[in-house]
Amino acid sequence: MKADKAKVTRSIKIARGQLDGILRMIEEDRYCVDISNQLLATQAILKRVNQEILHAHIRNCVREGLQTEEPNPKLEEALALLEKLSE
């Protein structure tokens, strides 16, 4: 994996902690909107991590696969599309 492993790991651990908290909230029969807000926050973290991993993949692995040293406009175009799709 070419993404920043420390940053990705840290974010995943935060998401895992949030999921543990959500489970406790469910067990404690907490207010539905509060649970939903926590779920949305966790989803946002996972979405950002996935986007970072995909960006790193395209910038590194795909670029290496194309064996080019120069920035590839098609790769940048694909990155822009990924950003739009993940909004």
C-alpha positions, 0 to 999 in steps of 0.5 A: 500500500502506497498511502501514508500507513500511519495516517490511515491506521490512525484514522481506522482506529478512530473509526473503530473507537467510534463504532465501539461507542455506537454499539454502547449507545445502542445497548444503552438505548440512546436517542436515535438521532445521536446514534445516527450522527455518530454513524455519519461521522464514522462513515465520513472517516472511512470515506476519507481513508478510502479516498486517500488509499485510492488516490495513492494507488492511482498516483503511485501504482497506476503511474508506475504501471504506465511507466512514466516520469511525467504527470499524466493528465489522464491520471489527474482527470481520474483523481478529479472524478474520484473526488466528485464521485465520493462527494 
